[in-house]
Amino acid sequence: MFLDFLFAKKKPVTQASAAAAPPPPAAAPAVEAPGTHIHYHPDLVDQLKADHQALLATFGRIQAAFEAGQLGECAAALEHFRGQLTAHLLKENVRFYIYLEHALAGDRASHDLVHQFRHEMDGIGKAAVGFLDKYRAVATDPALAAGFAADLAGVGAILGQRIRNEEETLYPLYLPAY
């Protein structure tokens, strides 16, 4: 189901739902990035921005739970954040970065910018997962709590800056390749 959502697959249509549904509008031909079978999705940037908002909200819950001394809730929110981050990075890597790198192959400066962002995000993603791995047991290991707030603030600063950079600089480049 998650992969169906991620790759925008449609649910099977039953005879009853087909009879009740109005006919679909004439669809524009799918636009693929050259050299791939990755299609342009007009709502992808909005989805990625919604992911960012959800990640920031969960991050806020992590911080609030820790500050309130609710380490069990903090650990649960960390795991929820892990799932959200993993899904977002997968969607962004497959549906966004690969598409753009191929679609902008003829525009060297834009292609290089996208390539740089993509590889920088690989490093940020690894660091974030390392943070999540390190603090997975924050609820049961009191020694972990000592460095948690500082590490959380560092991760928050990096992710916040990255989100701003993507939304302001990178996402406007996502256009249909013709």
Rosetta silent file (secondary structure, phi, psi, omega in degrees, C-alpha in Angstrom):
SEQUENCE: MFLDFLFAKKKPVTQASAAAAPPPPAAAPAVEAPGTHIHYHPDLVDQLKADHQALLATFGRIQAAFEAGQLGECAAALEHFRGQLTAHLLKENVRFYIYLEHALAGDRASHDLVHQFRHEMDGIGKAAVGFLDKYRAVATDPALAAGFAADLAGVGAILGQRIRNEEETLYPLYLPAY
SCORE:     score description
SCORE:     0.000 S_00000001
   1 L     0.000  -44.697  178.913    0.000    0.000    0.000 S_00000001
   2 H   -61.011  -44.436 -179.974    2.817    2.415    0.895 S_00000001
   3 H   -65.844  -34.289  175.904    4.599    1.664   -2.380 S_00000001
   4 H   -61.244  -44.865  178.019    1.319    2.150   -4.248 S_00000001
   5 H   -63.828  -46.547 -176.052    1.000    5.600   -2.687 S_00000001
   6 H   -58.857  -41.772 -176.800    4.664    6.383   -3.216 S_00000001
   7 L  -101.808   15.121  173.275    4.588    5.554   -6.893 S_00000001
   8 L    56.808   39.458  175.164    1.029    6.874   -7.433 S_00000001
   9 L   -77.580  148.303 -179.406   -0.467    3.554   -8.490 S_00000001
  10 L   -90.714  152.692  176.556   -4.204    3.473   -8.737 S_00000001
  11 L   -76.373  150.652  178.291   -6.448    1.149   -6.794 S_00000001
  12 L   -62.700  146.096 -179.491   -8.276   -1.550   -8.775 S_00000001
  13 L  -100.851  128.548  176.509  -11.717   -0.546   -9.997 S_00000001
  14 L   -89.536  164.975  179.090  -14.625   -2.870   -9.303 S_00000001
  15 H   -60.250  -40.546 -178.959  -17.657   -3.110  -11.594 S_00000001
  16 H   -65.156  -43.885 -179.009  -19.815   -1.375   -8.978 S_00000001
  17 H   -72.240  -30.658  178.226  -17.398    1.520   -8.514 S_00000001
  18 H   -68.302  -39.667 -179.477  -16.860    1.830  -12.267 S_00000001
  19 H   -69.397  -34.021 -176.742  -20.598    2.077  -12.916 S_00000001
  20 H   -82.665  -23.628 -174.876  -21.069    4.688  -10.168 S_00000001
  21 L   -83.756  143.663  174.927  -18.061    6.821  -11.065 S_00000001
  22 L   -69.061  157.232  179.836  -18.228    9.551  -13.704 S_00000001
  23 L   -62.637  143.824 -178.816  -15.999    8.999  -16.721 S_00000001
  24 L   -68.289  148.021  176.412  -12.434   10.153  -16.139 S_00000001
  25 L   -67.198  156.364  177.438  -11.365   13.416  -17.756 S_00000001
  26 L   -62.631  123.011 -176.754   -9.104   13.173  -20.757 S_00000001
  27 L   -87.290  142.655  173.130   -5.641   12.868  -19.299 S_00000001
  28 L   -70.824  149.289  179.097   -2.681   14.752  -20.631 S_00000001
  29 L   -59.494  142.238  179.436    0.060   12.450  -21.823 S_00000001
  30 L   -65.629  137.694  179.854    2.433   11.462  -19.036 S_00000001
  31 L  -104.779  121.582  179.690    5.675   13.400  -19.133 S_00000001
  32 E  -105.571  151.045  170.325    8.771   11.360  -18.347 S_00000001
  33 L   -69.328  138.004 -179.846   12.240   12.568  -17.586 S_00000001
  34 L   -54.525  135.199  177.447   14.424   11.752  -20.587 S_00000001
  35 L    78.994    7.669  179.414   16.119    8.369  -20.265 S_00000001
  36 L  -136.273  175.826  169.959   13.845    7.223  -17.422 S_00000001
  37 L  -113.524   26.701  179.600   10.347    6.001  -16.799 S_00000001
  38 L   -93.700  119.034 -176.273    9.905    8.530  -14.012 S_00000001
  39 E   -88.619  151.944  170.102    6.922   10.742  -14.701 S_00000001
  40 L   -70.624  134.795  177.708    6.359   14.343  -13.766 S_00000001
  41 L  -121.072  110.210 -174.641    3.765   14.575  -10.975 S_00000001
  42 L   -59.659  -22.626 -178.849    2.145   18.018  -10.754 S_00000001
  43 L   -99.937    5.877 -175.461    1.327   17.572   -7.072 S_00000001
  44 H   -62.705  -45.597 -178.039    4.741   16.214   -5.998 S_00000001
  45 H   -62.595  -40.684  177.002    6.146   19.506   -4.685 S_00000001
  46 H   -62.724  -38.924  177.083    2.996   20.059   -2.624 S_00000001
  47 H   -63.516  -44.152 -179.747    3.362   16.520   -1.237 S_00000001
  48 H   -64.798  -39.350  176.847    7.012   17.133   -0.355 S_00000001
  49 H   -65.850  -38.955  176.616    6.139   20.417    1.354 S_00000001
  50 H   -64.076  -38.689  174.730    3.379   18.648    3.314 S_00000001
  51 H   -58.605  -44.404 -179.998    5.952   16.038    4.330 S_00000001
  52 H   -58.408  -45.506 -179.704    8.181   18.847    5.585 S_00000001
  53 H   -63.480  -40.200  178.587    5.371   20.260    7.711 S_00000001
  54 H   -65.707  -41.165  177.643    4.604   16.810    9.137 S_00000001
  55 H   -62.621  -43.172  179.543    8.301   16.245    9.906 S_00000001
  56 H   -65.429  -37.829  178.230    8.540   19.613   11.654 S_00000001
  57 H   -64.948  -43.701  178.576    5.401   18.871   13.683 S_00000001
  58 H   -65.930  -39.638  177.010    6.786   15.512   14.802 S_00000001
  59 H   -58.685  -42.202  177.123   10.118   17.137   15.586 S_00000001
  60 H   -62.243  -37.392  176.854    8.250   19.603   17.806 S_00000001
  61 H   -66.668  -37.742  177.430    6.540   16.683   19.590 S_00000001
  62 H   -60.737  -50.340 -177.833    9.930   15.061   20.185 S_00000001
  63 H   -61.803  -45.784 -178.825   11.292   18.266   21.683 S_00000001
  64 H   -64.571  -41.601  179.873    8.202   18.916   23.828 S_00000001
  65 H   -64.343  -42.125  179.610    8.117   15.335   25.150 S_00000001
  66 H   -64.326  -46.607 -178.903   11.797   15.473   26.075 S_00000001
  67 H   -62.566  -29.330  179.107   11.468   18.850   27.778 S_00000001
  68 L   -85.335   -1.474 -179.536    8.474   17.515   29.754 S_00000001
  69 L    75.924   15.064  178.932   10.495   14.486   30.846 S_00000001
  70 L   -91.598   75.341 -172.714    8.175   12.120   28.964 S_00000001
  71 H   -68.284  -30.396  175.565   10.962    9.933   27.610 S_00000001
  72 H   -64.264  -44.851  176.661    8.630    7.134   26.515 S_00000001
  73 H   -65.183  -38.245  178.136    6.644    9.583   24.386 S_00000001
  74 H   -60.409  -47.086  179.966    9.913   11.069   23.151 S_00000001
  75 H   -63.869  -40.188  178.489   11.160    7.646   22.014 S_00000001
  76 H   -64.532  -41.079  178.544    7.838    6.894   20.311 S_00000001
  77 H   -66.970  -35.466  175.729    7.944   10.231   18.500 S_00000001
  78 H   -60.656  -43.153  179.263   11.531    9.532   17.417 S_00000001
  79 H   -67.247  -38.152  176.300   10.399    6.263   15.810 S_00000001
  80 H   -63.256  -42.914  177.778    7.482    8.010   14.132 S_00000001
  81 H   -60.311  -40.962  178.709    9.916   10.639   12.837 S_00000001
  82 H   -57.804  -46.922  179.568   12.153    7.857   11.503 S_00000001
  83 H   -62.851  -44.685  178.533    9.273    6.445    9.460 S_00000001
  84 H   -62.242  -45.129 -177.961    8.260    9.848    8.145 S_00000001
  85 H   -64.699  -44.327  179.592   11.827   10.775    7.248 S_00000001
  86 H   -60.791  -45.838  179.327   12.509    7.482    5.508 S_00000001
  87 H   -63.151  -42.726 -179.930    9.333    7.755    3.420 S_00000001
  88 H   -64.058  -46.599 -178.722   10.080   11.378    2.537 S_00000001
  89 H   -63.381  -38.777  178.306   13.685   10.687    1.548 S_00000001
  90 H   -64.120  -48.146  179.376   12.653    7.738   -0.608 S_00000001
  91 H   -60.865  -46.431 -177.560    9.959    9.753   -2.364 S_00000001
  92 H   -64.626  -41.798 -177.745   12.268   12.718   -2.820 S_00000001
  93 H   -67.982  -47.935 -174.378   15.159   10.623   -4.096 S_00000001
  94 H   -78.959  -48.082 -171.817   13.215    8.495   -6.562 S_00000001
  95 H   -89.509  -22.030 -175.597   10.456   10.791   -7.764 S_00000001
  96 H  -106.304  -63.658 -173.914   12.141   14.174   -7.445 S_00000001
  97 H   -63.345  -47.048 -179.162   15.937   14.084   -7.661 S_00000001
  98 H   -63.512  -43.748  177.458   16.279   11.419  -10.340 S_00000001
  99 H   -56.267  -51.741 -176.646   13.566   13.064  -12.416 S_00000001
 100 H   -64.448  -40.669 -179.750   15.221   16.484  -12.159 S_00000001
 101 H   -60.173  -38.120  178.697   18.732   15.237  -12.864 S_00000001
 102 H   -77.604  -41.768 -177.840   17.504   13.688  -16.113 S_00000001
 103 H   -65.746  -30.580 -176.925   15.099   16.493  -17.032 S_00000001
 104 L  -102.934   17.453 -177.899   17.801   19.141  -16.539 S_00000001
 105 L   -57.083  -30.351 -179.960   20.635   17.243  -18.190 S_00000001
 106 L   -83.064   -9.436  179.346   20.837   19.932  -20.900 S_00000001
 107 L  -112.548   92.006 -170.908   21.098   22.778  -18.377 S_00000001
 108 H   -55.417  -45.635 -177.138   24.492   22.221  -16.771 S_00000001
 109 H   -63.900  -46.476  179.540   24.167   24.794  -13.977 S_00000001
 110 H   -66.910  -41.239  178.647   20.723   23.581  -12.867 S_00000001
 111 H   -60.572  -44.915  179.646   21.744   19.937  -13.222 S_00000001
 112 H   -63.527  -38.404  177.536   24.831   20.530  -11.090 S_00000001
 113 H   -62.074  -46.771  179.280   22.745   22.310   -8.446 S_00000001
 114 H   -62.179  -44.202  179.944   20.295   19.395   -8.267 S_00000001
 115 H   -60.972  -43.066  178.428   23.161   16.898   -8.133 S_00000001
 116 H   -62.680  -46.881  178.502   24.807   18.854   -5.315 S_00000001
 117 H   -59.391  -43.392 -177.213   21.541   19.032   -3.336 S_00000001
 118 H   -62.362  -46.841 -178.147   20.946   15.311   -3.827 S_00000001
 119 H   -72.301  -32.451  174.196   24.355   14.258   -2.563 S_00000001
 120 H   -64.429  -39.884  179.861   24.225   16.737    0.302 S_00000001
 121 H   -66.368  -32.787  175.434   20.856   15.241    1.291 S_00000001
 122 H   -57.451  -45.735  179.550   22.409   11.774    1.325 S_00000001
 123 H   -66.357  -42.224  178.890   24.820   12.982    4.001 S_00000001
 124 H   -64.419  -42.472  178.569   22.112   14.782    5.977 S_00000001
 125 H   -60.493  -43.210  178.318   19.892   11.697    5.805 S_00000001
 126 H   -63.894  -41.199  179.084   22.693    9.480    7.104 S_00000001
 127 H   -65.492  -41.211  179.247   23.409   11.900    9.947 S_00000001
 128 H   -64.579  -42.583  178.070   19.719   12.076   10.883 S_00000001
 129 H   -65.516  -37.253  175.697   19.423    8.281   10.881 S_00000001
 130 H   -61.074  -42.252  175.756   22.594    8.109   12.991 S_00000001
 131 H   -60.585  -47.341 -179.278   20.972   10.479   15.498 S_00000001
 132 H   -63.269  -39.112  177.149   17.801    8.365   15.535 S_00000001
 133 H   -64.825  -44.371 -177.687   19.829    5.181   16.026 S_00000001
 134 H   -59.995  -39.698 -173.370   21.864    6.726   18.841 S_00000001
 135 L  -104.081   15.226  179.267   18.783    7.830   20.773 S_00000001
 136 L   -55.181  -35.682 -176.648   16.477    4.897   20.015 S_00000001
 137 L  -102.163   26.481 -177.170   16.733    3.805   23.675 S_00000001
 138 L   -59.198  -27.929 -178.834   16.450    7.284   25.230 S_00000001
 139 L   -75.301  -23.710 -174.844   13.468    6.134   27.296 S_00000001
 140 L  -113.815   -8.655 -179.013   15.363    3.253   28.906 S_00000001
 141 L  -121.056   97.059 -176.330   18.954    4.505   29.069 S_00000001
 142 H   -57.699  -26.669 -179.142   19.298    7.552   31.365 S_00000001
 143 H   -65.591  -27.263 -179.756   22.846    8.206   30.141 S_00000001
 144 H   -70.139  -27.967 -176.000   21.484    9.098   26.699 S_00000001
 145 H   -63.706  -27.491 -175.617   19.384   11.944   28.058 S_00000001
 146 H   -60.324  -42.685 -177.092   22.456   14.038   28.912 S_00000001
 147 H   -99.786   -0.071 -172.303   23.414   14.804   25.315 S_00000001
 148 H   -63.083  -49.885 -174.777   19.986   14.531   23.740 S_00000001
 149 H   -58.588  -44.256 -179.536   18.893   18.182   23.870 S_00000001
 150 H   -66.361  -43.316  179.218   22.083   19.484   22.244 S_00000001
 151 H   -66.291  -38.962  178.317   22.049   16.817   19.530 S_00000001
 152 H   -62.455  -43.454  178.712   18.342   17.405   18.889 S_00000001
 153 H   -61.641  -40.212  178.448   18.954   21.137   18.500 S_00000001
 154 H   -64.403  -45.221  177.934   21.757   20.435   16.018 S_00000001
 155 H   -63.371  -42.269  179.496   19.619   18.085   13.942 S_00000001
 156 H   -61.010  -42.131  179.724   16.756   20.580   14.047 S_00000001
 157 H   -63.929  -44.033 -179.561   18.942   23.417   12.797 S_00000001
 158 H   -65.495  -46.800 -178.909   20.292   21.341    9.917 S_00000001
 159 H   -66.332  -40.392  178.417   16.888   20.014    8.875 S_00000001
 160 H   -60.948  -44.801  178.440   15.248   23.427    9.169 S_00000001
 161 H   -64.873  -40.605 -179.793   17.878   25.031    6.955 S_00000001
 162 H   -63.535  -43.226  179.043   17.654   22.182    4.470 S_00000001
 163 H   -60.822  -46.116  178.005   13.882   22.472    4.222 S_00000001
 164 H   -58.901  -46.409 -178.914   14.156   26.215    3.549 S_00000001
 165 H   -62.424  -43.506  179.402   16.825   25.650    0.882 S_00000001
 166 H   -63.166  -47.968 -174.844   14.831   22.944   -0.876 S_00000001
 167 H   -69.490  -33.765 -177.712   11.583   24.878   -0.879 S_00000001
 168 H   -86.342  -36.737 -171.324   13.126   28.199   -1.949 S_00000001
 169 H  -106.293  -43.881 -170.316   15.830   27.074   -4.371 S_00000001
 170 H   -90.648  -46.672 -174.795   15.252   23.532   -5.554 S_00000001
 171 H   -59.606  -33.523  177.061   11.514   22.895   -5.718 S_00000001
 172 H   -62.976  -16.303  178.564   10.888   25.718   -8.235 S_00000001
 173 H   -78.018  -14.691 -176.165   13.040   23.770  -10.734 S_00000001
 174 L   -77.748  101.603 -179.146   10.553   20.879  -10.793 S_00000001
 175 L  -137.262  161.172  177.873    8.706   21.342  -14.076 S_00000001
 176 L   -63.171  140.516  177.112    7.508   19.003  -16.825 S_00000001
 177 L   -91.583  123.346  179.469   10.278   17.923  -19.195 S_00000001
 178 L  -115.712    0.000    0.000    9.282   18.449  -22.809 S_00000001
